Every structure is written in C-alpha cells, then in structure tokens.
Amino acid sequence: MPLLRPADGLPPVVADVAALSRTAEAVAAGSGPIAVDAERASGFRYSQRAYLVQLRRAGAGSALIDPIPLGSDLSALAPALTGPEWVLHAANQDLACLAEVGLTPSALFDTELAGRLAGLPRVGLGPLVEQLLGLTLEKGHGAADWSRRPLPEDWLVYAALDVEVLVELRDVLAGLLAEQGKLDWAVQEFEAVRTAPPPAPRAEPWRRLSGVHKLRKPKLLAAARALWEARDRLAAERDIAPGRVLPDAAIVAAASAPPESPQALAAMPTFRGRAQRRLTSYWFAALAKAAALDPAEYPRASPSVDGPPPVSRWADRDPDAAARLTAARAAVAVISEQWKVPVENLLLPDLLRRLCWNPPSDGDVRAAMHTGGARQWQIDLLAPDLEKALTTRAAS
C-alpha cells in the first residue's frame, strides 16, 4: 500500500519562536517514543547543518521545523525531548547536526542498525517499511538541496512521511530482535552510537581526492594538496560543497601537469567554465605556492598508516599474522552465518586486523577487544573463537 500523504495532513512548517514553543508543549504532552529525522544539503553545502527537523509522537502528531529562521537553535525543544526514547533511521548520520541545533537523545533506537542485527537483507528505510509494515514510501528527495527556500510541498510531504511510521517500525523490529535473542545486543549498539565521540579529523584529508592515486611523484601530490586546501577554504567561506567549487577531476588534472601561467591553466578543459575563469588567479596562486616548496616539504608518496599495513603485504611481512587473519576471518564468518548478522556488525574489520597483526602480549583477547571498542555482546560471542584463531601459525 503506498503511503502518499501524512495521516493527519501536512503540518505547517515551524519557523518562529512562538510556534516552536507550541511544538515543545505538544511533544511534552505526547506519549511513548519520539520519531526524529533531519534533512541536510550534503551535496550542495559545505556545512552539515540541519535544514529541516521532523518529529512525531503519539498524542502530539508530526512537526516540521525549519532551524534556519530560528538561528539554528532548537534548544527550546530539549526539555520535551529529554527522557523519551528517540527513534531514528541511520542515527549516526543525523545526531551531529541535531546536536548542533541543541538536541541530543538520552535514549536511542536505530531502525537501520536494528535491521542489520535482525539479519534483514535490505535495511534502507523504504525496504524495511515495505517488508515489515506492507507500506511503500515515496522516494526521490533524500539527496535534494534542503537549503532551498521555500521548500516545495512535495518535499515537505516526503519529510513528514519519513517519521510517519518510524515508531511502528521500531516496535516490529524490537519484537523481531527479542524473538532472535538479540535485543540486548541492539541496546548495547544503540548506546554505543548515542555516546560515540565526534570522529577525529583526518590527518591528510586531501588524499581522499578521487583520482589522486594517479599522482605518483611527491611534487605532483604537493600541487594537488595546495589546490585541495584552496578549494576547501573557499568552500567553507561560501558554504558550498567542495565538488561544486572545483571538481576533483580538475584538481588532479592541474596537478598532474601543472600549467606555467594563469592563461595555460584557464585553457585546460576542466578550468574553462565561467566560474573557474573568474578564479583562475586564485587557483594558479595555489599551484605557484606548491611549486615554490622545498622538496622536504612535499607530502610522502604514500600516506602514513595508523595501524597494520595493507593486508596484501601481510604474507611477505609477517606470514604468521596472515595466517591469524585467515583463521579469524573464517571464525567470524561462521558466527555471522549462524546468527545472521553481517560480519562488519559482529566486529569492526579494522579492530579484527589490529588484533591479528599485533595480538595481545598477555593473551587477554577479551581485554584487547574491549580496549578496541567492542561491545560486551561482541566480546562474549567472538572471544572464544578469536582466542584460538590468534594462536594460528603459518605453515612451515
């Protein structure tokens, strides 16, 4: 059955302090968990701010809240949202932008993560709603430019429907997890998501440029780094997604064969657009700065690695570690199949590699897993088999 319109009609967008206060009162007077969602403009804006926040609670109905005219401050809602469980889909994508507007959960249920733990084959919101509730959600606006104003009505309908049946979906998933003996696992996972610290800044974020692997020489990498840094500054100042300021392909092309003049840069196919012509001197200055560097200041040809080397090198560098990894992966795969939980949800692949490359010297695998961030259910489930796998040695 297609879900085309909100059951209670499309609510008006909350865009002033008085309406926000009324919304807070309504939510506080409701009952049960609160469905929460947020819309960003990731492909259009540099920031990851929330441009729309959706709420729904039994007895309160749905609310669509525009944080922008409210100064991106929704803290007036915080008392009403503190205490009840929040229900989100893929919560780790929205919690940061919600915290920016003053909203953080004290309890959490993540329907995407619940679907993974339940062993469901497709865990997007639409497939879960269709499989478990027999309803079809409208598609098409998830990657839209939510910074646009005014927001079109069909976008608002889409946003309201995202929280329409989220609590009902939560209840079905909770029942399914309880039947499978995994509800406590889910509780631990949800708490880990809720309390996770912000990710640490990347040491060399420019190395994520698409196509940077084509640049083999440190001098060329220095040019790519300079252009990336110039683009990042400009994108942040203008709050425009970096790829819309200058495509990755343009950076790699200019770095691979640095032009000798602004005119030569402007003649490159990837720099011929009107917007790029206006910024020719800006981009060329970045390249000139890189060209003036002392070679000692060039970036390394390969990125620094925090942790084990690439797995492809293990057999040559440490055959025993390679044997441990093969045995550990096989053990985790068996448990994954037994419990119908994806391997990556049983244990972070990076933690598994670290354990195999450098096993705990005291043999305390449980403690090493805990230090690495594994939850108690993962330790209890995997430690006995990993203890055996980490004693494996390469065949002589």
C-alpha positions as CSV (number, residue, x, y, z in Angstrom):
1,M,0.0,0.0,0.0
2,P,1.6,3.3,-1.0
3,L,2.0,5.9,1.8
4,L,1.3,9.1,-0.1
5,R,0.1,11.7,2.5
6,P,0.6,12.2,6.2
7,A,-2.3,10.6,8.1
8,D,-3.0,13.9,9.9
9,G,-2.4,16.1,6.9
10,L,0.8,18.1,6.2
11,P,1.7,20.1,9.3
12,P,2.7,23.8,8.8
13,V,6.4,24.4,9.0
14,V,7.5,25.7,12.4
15,A,9.6,28.8,11.7
16,D,9.2,31.2,14.6
17,V,9.7,31.1,18.4
18,A,6.0,31.0,19.3
19,A,5.4,28.1,17.0
20,L,8.4,26.3,18.4
21,S,7.1,26.8,21.9
22,R,3.8,25.3,21.0
23,T,5.5,22.3,19.4
24,A,7.5,21.7,22.5
25,E,4.4,21.7,24.6
26,A,2.7,19.3,22.2
27,V,5.6,16.9,22.2
28,A,5.9,17.0,26.0
29,A,2.2,16.2,26.3
30,G,2.5,13.2,24.0
31,S,3.4,9.7,25.0
32,G,5.9,7.0,24.0
33,P,9.0,7.2,21.8
34,I,9.7,10.2,19.6
35,A,10.4,9.6,15.9
36,V,13.2,12.0,14.8
37,D,14.7,12.8,11.4
38,A,16.8,15.6,9.9
39,E,17.4,16.8,6.4
40,R,20.8,18.2,5.3
41,A,22.1,19.5,2.0
42,S,25.3,17.5,1.9
43,G,25.8,17.6,-1.9
44,F,25.2,21.3,-2.1
45,R,26.6,22.9,1.1
46,Y,30.0,22.7,2.9
47,S,28.4,22.5,6.3
48,Q,26.5,19.5,7.6
49,R,23.8,21.6,9.3
50,A,20.2,20.5,9.6
51,Y,17.9,22.4,7.3
52,L,14.7,20.7,8.4
53,V,14.0,18.6,11.6
54,Q,11.0,16.3,11.7
55,L,9.4,14.9,14.9
56,R,6.4,12.7,15.5
57,R,5.0,11.4,18.8
58,A,1.8,9.7,19.8
59,G,-0.7,12.3,21.0
60,A,1.4,15.1,19.5
61,G,1.3,14.4,15.8
62,S,4.1,15.4,13.4
63,A,6.1,18.6,13.3
64,L,8.3,20.0,10.6
65,I,10.8,22.5,12.0
66,D,12.9,24.9,10.0
67,P,16.0,25.7,12.1
68,I,17.3,28.5,9.8
69,P,14.9,31.3,10.7
70,L,15.3,30.2,14.3
71,G,19.0,30.8,14.2
72,S,19.7,27.0,14.2
73,D,18.8,27.0,17.8
74,L,16.1,24.5,18.8
75,S,17.2,24.1,22.4
76,A,13.6,25.2,23.5
77,L,12.6,21.7,22.4
78,A,15.3,20.0,24.5
79,P,13.3,19.6,27.8
80,A,10.4,17.9,25.9
81,L,12.8,15.6,24.0
82,T,14.9,14.6,27.1
83,G,13.9,11.3,28.6
84,P,11.8,9.6,25.9
85,E,13.5,7.3,23.5
86,W,14.3,8.7,20.1
87,V,13.7,6.6,17.1
88,L,15.9,7.4,14.1
89,H,17.0,5.6,10.9
90,A,20.8,5.6,10.5
91,A,21.2,7.7,13.6
92,N,24.9,8.3,13.1
93,Q,24.1,10.4,10.1
94,D,21.8,12.8,11.9
95,L,23.0,13.0,15.5
96,A,25.8,15.5,14.8
97,C,23.6,18.0,13.0
98,L,20.9,17.6,15.7
99,A,23.4,18.3,18.4
100,E,24.4,21.5,16.5
101,V,20.8,22.8,17.0
102,G,20.8,21.9,20.7
103,L,19.1,18.4,20.6
104,T,20.7,15.2,21.9
105,P,18.9,12.0,22.9
106,S,19.0,10.4,26.3
107,A,17.9,7.0,24.8
108,L,18.0,5.8,21.2
109,F,16.6,3.2,18.9
110,D,18.1,3.0,15.4
111,T,15.9,1.2,12.9
112,E,18.7,0.7,10.3
113,L,21.0,-0.8,12.8
114,A,18.2,-3.0,14.2
115,G,17.5,-4.3,10.7
116,R,21.2,-5.2,10.3
117,L,21.2,-7.1,13.6
118,A,18.0,-8.8,12.7
119,G,19.6,-10.2,9.6
120,L,17.3,-8.5,7.2
121,P,18.6,-8.3,3.6
122,R,17.7,-4.7,2.9
123,V,17.9,-2.1,5.6
124,G,17.1,1.2,3.9
125,L,14.0,2.9,5.4
126,G,11.9,2.2,2.3
127,P,12.6,-1.5,2.1
128,L,12.2,-2.0,5.8
129,V,8.8,-0.3,5.8
130,E,7.7,-2.3,2.8
131,Q,8.9,-5.6,4.2
132,L,7.7,-5.3,7.8
133,L,4.7,-2.9,7.5
134,G,3.5,-3.6,4.0
135,L,3.7,0.1,3.1
136,T,5.5,1.9,0.3
137,L,7.3,5.2,1.0
138,E,7.7,7.9,-1.7
139,K,11.2,8.3,-2.9
140,G,13.2,11.0,-4.7
141,H,14.1,13.8,-2.4
142,G,16.6,12.4,0.1
143,A,19.5,13.9,-1.8
144,A,17.8,17.2,-2.6
145,D,19.1,20.7,-1.8
146,W,17.3,21.2,1.5
147,S,18.8,24.6,1.9
148,R,16.5,25.8,-0.8
149,R,13.7,28.2,0.4
150,P,10.8,28.0,0.2
151,L,10.8,24.2,0.4
152,P,8.4,22.6,-2.1
153,E,5.3,21.0,-0.8
154,D,6.2,17.6,-2.2
155,W,9.5,17.7,-0.4
156,L,7.7,18.5,2.9
157,V,5.3,15.6,2.3
158,Y,8.4,13.3,1.8
159,A,9.9,14.6,5.0
160,A,6.8,14.2,7.1
161,L,6.4,10.6,5.8
162,D,9.9,9.7,6.9
163,V,8.7,9.9,10.6
164,E,5.1,8.8,9.9
165,V,5.6,5.1,10.7
166,L,9.0,5.1,12.3
167,V,7.7,4.2,15.8
168,E,5.6,1.4,14.4
169,L,8.6,0.1,12.5
170,R,10.6,0.3,15.8
171,D,8.1,-1.8,17.6
172,V,8.1,-4.5,14.9
173,L,11.9,-4.6,14.8
174,A,12.2,-4.8,18.6
175,G,9.8,-7.8,18.6
176,L,11.9,-9.4,15.9
177,L,15.1,-8.9,17.8
178,A,13.6,-10.2,21.0
179,E,12.5,-13.4,19.2
180,Q,16.0,-13.9,17.9
181,G,17.6,-13.3,21.3
182,K,19.4,-10.1,20.1
183,L,17.5,-7.3,21.8
184,D,20.2,-6.8,24.4
185,W,22.8,-6.7,21.6
186,A,20.8,-3.9,19.9
187,V,20.5,-2.0,23.2
188,Q,24.3,-2.0,23.5
189,E,24.8,-1.0,19.9
190,F,22.3,1.9,20.2
191,E,24.1,3.2,23.3
192,A,27.4,3.0,21.5
193,V,26.0,5.1,18.7
194,R,24.4,7.6,21.1
195,T,27.6,8.1,23.1
196,A,30.1,7.9,20.3
197,P,32.5,10.9,20.3
198,P,32.9,13.0,17.1
199,P,35.3,11.4,14.6
200,A,38.9,12.5,14.8
201,P,40.0,14.9,12.0
202,R,41.7,13.1,9.2
203,A,45.5,13.6,9.1
204,E,45.6,14.2,5.3
205,P,42.0,14.7,4.1
206,W,43.2,15.8,0.7
207,R,44.3,12.2,0.0
208,R,40.6,11.4,-0.4
209,L,40.6,13.2,-3.8
210,S,39.1,10.9,-6.4
211,G,42.0,10.0,-8.8
212,V,44.8,11.1,-6.5
213,H,46.3,7.6,-6.9
214,K,47.3,8.7,-10.4
215,L,49.8,11.1,-9.0
216,R,53.0,9.2,-8.2
217,K,55.5,12.0,-7.5
218,P,55.6,14.0,-4.3
219,K,55.9,17.2,-6.3
220,L,52.6,16.5,-8.0
221,L,51.0,15.5,-4.8
222,A,52.1,18.8,-3.3
223,A,50.2,20.6,-6.1
224,A,47.1,18.5,-5.5
225,R,47.3,19.3,-1.8
226,A,47.6,23.0,-2.4
227,L,44.6,23.1,-4.8
228,W,42.5,20.9,-2.3
229,E,43.4,23.3,0.6
230,A,42.5,26.4,-1.6
231,R,39.2,24.8,-2.6
232,D,38.4,23.8,1.0
233,R,38.9,27.4,2.2
234,L,36.7,28.8,-0.5
235,A,34.0,26.2,0.0
236,A,33.9,26.8,3.8
237,E,33.7,30.6,3.3
238,R,30.9,30.3,0.8
239,D,29.2,27.3,2.4
240,I,29.2,25.4,-0.9
241,A,30.0,21.7,-1.3
242,P,33.7,21.5,-2.4
243,G,32.9,19.5,-5.5
244,R,30.7,22.3,-6.7
245,V,33.5,24.8,-6.2
246,L,36.1,22.8,-8.2
247,P,35.7,19.1,-9.2
248,D,38.2,16.6,-8.0
249,A,39.0,15.8,-11.7
250,A,40.1,19.4,-12.2
251,I,42.4,19.3,-9.3
252,V,44.0,16.0,-10.4
253,A,44.4,17.3,-14.0
254,A,46.1,20.5,-13.0
255,A,48.3,18.7,-10.5
256,S,49.4,16.1,-13.0
257,A,50.7,18.7,-15.5
258,P,51.0,22.0,-13.6
259,P,50.5,24.9,-16.1
260,E,53.2,27.5,-16.4
261,S,50.8,30.5,-16.4
262,P,47.2,31.5,-15.4
263,Q,46.4,31.6,-19.1
264,A,47.6,28.0,-19.6
265,L,45.5,27.0,-16.5
266,A,42.4,28.7,-18.0
267,A,42.9,26.8,-21.2
268,M,42.7,23.4,-19.5
269,P,39.3,21.7,-20.3
270,T,38.4,21.3,-16.6
271,F,39.0,25.1,-16.0
272,R,37.2,26.6,-18.9
273,G,33.9,27.2,-17.2
274,R,32.8,30.8,-16.4
275,A,33.1,30.3,-12.7
276,Q,36.6,28.8,-13.0
277,R,37.8,31.6,-15.3
278,R,36.8,34.1,-12.6
279,L,39.0,32.2,-10.1
280,T,42.0,31.5,-12.4
281,S,44.4,33.7,-10.4
282,Y,43.2,32.1,-7.2
283,W,43.9,28.6,-8.4
284,F,47.1,29.5,-10.1
285,A,48.4,31.1,-6.8
286,A,47.8,27.8,-5.0
287,L,49.8,26.0,-7.7
288,A,52.6,28.6,-7.6
289,K,52.8,28.2,-3.8
290,A,53.2,24.4,-4.1
291,A,55.8,24.9,-6.8
292,A,57.9,27.1,-4.5
293,L,58.1,24.5,-1.8
294,D,61.3,22.9,-0.7
295,P,61.2,19.2,-1.7
296,A,61.5,18.4,2.1
297,E,58.0,19.9,2.4
298,Y,56.4,17.7,-0.2
299,P,54.0,15.1,1.1
300,R,55.1,11.5,1.1
301,A,54.3,9.4,-1.9
302,S,52.3,7.1,0.3
303,P,50.0,8.1,3.2
304,S,51.1,7.4,6.7
305,V,49.3,4.4,8.1
306,D,48.0,4.2,11.6
307,G,47.9,0.5,12.3
308,P,48.7,-2.6,10.3
309,P,49.9,-2.4,6.7
310,P,47.6,-3.3,3.8
311,V,46.5,-6.9,4.1
312,S,48.0,-7.7,0.7
313,R,51.5,-7.3,2.2
314,W,51.0,-9.5,5.3
315,A,52.1,-12.7,3.8
316,D,55.5,-11.3,2.9
317,R,56.0,-9.2,6.0
318,D,54.5,-11.5,8.7
319,P,53.3,-14.9,7.5
320,D,52.0,-15.8,11.0
321,A,49.9,-12.6,11.1
322,A,48.4,-13.5,7.7
323,A,47.6,-17.0,9.0
324,R,46.0,-15.5,12.1
325,L,43.8,-13.2,9.9
326,T,42.7,-16.0,7.7
327,A,41.7,-18.1,10.7
328,A,40.0,-15.2,12.4
329,R,38.0,-14.2,9.4
330,A,36.9,-17.8,8.9
331,A,35.7,-17.9,12.5
332,V,33.8,-14.7,12.3
333,A,32.2,-15.7,9.0
334,V,30.9,-18.9,10.7
335,I,29.3,-16.9,13.5
336,S,27.9,-14.4,11.1
337,E,26.1,-17.1,9.2
338,Q,25.0,-18.8,12.4
339,W,23.4,-15.6,13.8
340,K,22.5,-13.9,10.5
341,V,24.4,-10.8,11.4
342,P,26.7,-9.0,8.9
343,V,30.4,-9.6,9.6
344,E,31.1,-5.9,9.9
345,N,28.4,-5.6,12.7
346,L,29.9,-8.5,14.6
347,L,33.3,-6.7,14.8
348,L,34.8,-3.7,13.1
349,P,37.1,-5.0,10.4
350,D,39.9,-2.6,11.5
351,L,39.8,-4.0,15.0
352,L,40.0,-7.6,13.7
353,R,43.0,-6.7,11.6
354,R,44.7,-4.9,14.5
355,L,44.2,-8.0,16.8
356,C,45.6,-10.3,14.2
357,W,48.6,-8.1,13.3
358,N,49.5,-7.5,16.9
359,P,47.9,-10.0,19.3
360,P,47.7,-9.0,23.0
361,S,51.0,-10.0,24.6
362,D,49.3,-11.3,27.7
363,G,46.8,-13.3,25.6
364,D,43.9,-11.4,27.1
365,V,41.8,-11.2,23.9
366,R,38.7,-10.0,25.8
367,A,40.5,-7.0,27.3
368,A,42.0,-6.2,23.9
369,M,38.6,-6.3,22.3
370,H,37.2,-4.0,25.0
371,T,40.0,-1.5,24.6
372,G,39.4,-1.5,20.9
373,G,35.8,-0.5,21.4
374,A,34.0,-3.9,21.0
375,R,30.7,-4.2,22.9
376,Q,30.2,-6.8,25.6
377,W,27.9,-8.9,23.4
378,Q,30.6,-9.0,20.7
379,I,33.2,-10.0,23.2
380,D,31.1,-12.8,24.7
381,L,30.2,-14.1,21.2
382,L,33.6,-13.9,19.5
383,A,36.3,-14.0,22.0
384,P,36.4,-17.8,22.5
385,D,36.9,-18.4,18.7
386,L,39.3,-15.5,18.3
387,E,41.5,-16.7,21.2
388,K,42.0,-19.9,19.1
389,A,42.5,-18.1,15.8
390,L,45.2,-15.8,17.3
391,T,47.3,-18.8,18.1
392,T,47.5,-19.9,14.5
393,R,50.9,-20.0,12.8
394,A,51.8,-20.1,9.2
395,A,52.6,-23.5,7.7
396,S,56.4,-24.0,7.6
